[in-house]
Every structure is written in structure tokens, then in C-alpha cells.
Amino acid sequence: MKDLNEYNKFRKEMNDRILNCGHLGLKRFWALDSRAYEKGALDEKTLELLGLTTSMVLRCDDCVTYHIVRCIQLGLTDKELYDALNVCVIVGGSITVPHIRRAFETIDKCRELEKRDPGLKSLL
């Protein structure tokens, strides 16, 4: 897994590049994606956990990293994240195990970074 700061830098640079390429469809997708995680009938924590579990079952490590960071920014505990990851392995099966390993690594890296940057304000 990339360093979280590298991940964040690359993500921001490429999102800016994509959003400024002039393609309306791409811009609309990014807007739709952002709005999907805004509080509505479900709170932000629940929405991010849904994003995490869905991303895990689809085996998208970049998305899993993003949602773990957001979950931690929103105050979820490790135990809450572990419960969500348990659902992922039950639904996704053993094929998700390598991604669960990387998720645990990401949680550990976030917690370490959180000691220097409470709330992970420098990320995302």
C-alpha cells in the first residue's frame, strides 16, 4: 500500500486533472459520487460504512482506503470498522482476505498518522 500522504496527493492531483478536462459526463459522475455520501435519511457514518463494505466486496483498494480514512475522520472506532470488515468477508468470501489485510494496514497507518494529525485533517 502507498503511504497515505502519497495516496492523498495522487488522488487530489488526478481528481483535479479529471474534473478540469472539460468532459461533462466525468464531471457529473464526480458530483454524483460526492453527493451520495451526504447526510440524508442515513447519517454520514452509515453511508461511509456502506461505501467501505461495498468497495471491499468489489475489491477496490483505493476506494477501501478512501472510506477507511473517511470513517476515521467521522469518529468510527476500530471495533466498528472490524464489524464492517467482518460483514465484508462473510459477503465477499475468502477472495476479500488480501483486501482485509490491506484494510487493517490502512487502519493502523491512519491511527499512527492521527497521533500527529488529529481527525486526519491533512487527508482527503
C-alpha positions in Angstrom: 0.0 0.0 0.0 1.1 3.5 -0.7 2.0 5.9 2.0 -1.3 7.7 3.0 0.2 11.1 2.1 1.3 9.8 -1.3 -2.2 8.3 -1.8 -3.8 11.6 -0.9 -1.5 13.7 -3.1 -2.1 11.5 -6.1 -5.8 11.3 -5.5 -6.1 15.1 -5.3 -3.9 15.7 -8.4 -5.7 13.2 -10.6 -9.2 14.3 -9.4 -8.3 17.9 -10.3 -7.0 16.7 -13.6 -10.1 14.8 -14.4 -12.5 17.5 -13.2 -10.7 20.1 -15.3 -10.5 18.0 -18.5 -13.8 19.5 -19.8 -15.8 16.3 -20.0 -19.3 16.8 -18.7 -20.0 13.1 -18.1 -17.0 12.7 -15.9 -17.8 15.9 -14.0 -21.3 14.7 -13.4 -20.2 11.4 -12.1 -17.8 13.1 -9.6 -20.6 15.3 -8.4 -23.0 12.3 -8.1 -20.4 10.3 -6.2 -19.8 13.2 -3.7 -23.5 13.7 -3.1 -24.1 10.0 -2.4 -22.3 10.3 0.9 -24.1 13.4 2.2 -26.3 13.0 5.2 -29.9 12.2 4.4 -32.1 9.5 5.9 -28.8 7.8 6.8 -26.1 9.6 8.7 -22.6 10.1 7.2 -21.0 7.3 9.3 -23.5 4.7 8.0 -23.1 5.9 4.4 -19.3 5.6 4.7 -19.6 2.2 6.2 -21.8 1.2 3.2 -19.1 2.6 0.9 -16.4 0.7 2.7 -18.3 -2.6 2.6 -19.3 -2.2 -1.0 -15.8 -1.3 -2.0 -14.3 -4.2 -0.1 -16.6 -6.7 -1.8 -15.8 -5.2 -5.2 -12.1 -5.4 -4.1 -11.2 -1.8 -4.9 -8.2 -1.0 -2.6 -8.2 2.7 -3.4 -11.9 3.0 -2.5 -11.4 1.0 0.6 -8.5 3.3 1.7 -10.7 6.4 1.0 -13.6 5.0 3.0 -11.4 4.0 5.9 -10.0 7.5 6.1 -13.5 9.0 6.0 -14.7 6.6 8.6 -11.9 7.5 11.0 -12.4 11.2 10.2 -16.0 10.7 11.2 -15.0 9.1 14.5 -15.6 5.4 13.9 -13.7 3.1 16.3 -11.5 0.2 15.2 -14.2 -2.2 16.6 -16.8 -0.6 14.4 -14.5 -0.9 11.4 -13.8 -4.6 12.3 -17.5 -5.3 12.5 -17.9 -3.9 9.0 -14.9 -5.8 7.7 -16.4 -9.0 9.2 -19.5 -8.4 7.1 -17.3 -7.9 4.0 -15.5 -11.2 4.4 -18.9 -13.0 5.0 -20.5 -11.5 1.9 -17.4 -11.4 -0.3 -15.8 -14.7 0.8 -12.2 -15.6 1.1 -11.3 -13.6 -2.1 -11.6 -10.5 0.1 -8.9 -11.7 2.6 -6.0 -10.0 0.9 -8.0 -6.7 0.8 -8.9 -7.2 4.5 -5.2 -7.4 5.2 -4.6 -4.1 3.4 -7.6 -2.6 5.2 -6.0 -3.4 8.6 -2.7 -2.0 7.4 -4.6 1.2 6.4 -6.4 1.4 9.7 -3.0 1.1 11.5 -1.4 3.8 9.3 -4.4 6.1 9.9 -4.2 5.6 13.7 -0.5 6.3 13.6 -1.0 9.5 11.5 -3.9 10.5 13.7 -1.4 10.9 16.6 0.3 13.7 14.6 -2.8 14.9 12.8 -6.0 14.5 14.9 -9.0 13.9 12.8 -6.7 13.2 9.8 -7.4 16.8 8.6 -4.5 16.6 6.1 -6.1 13.7 4.3 -8.8 13.9 1.7 
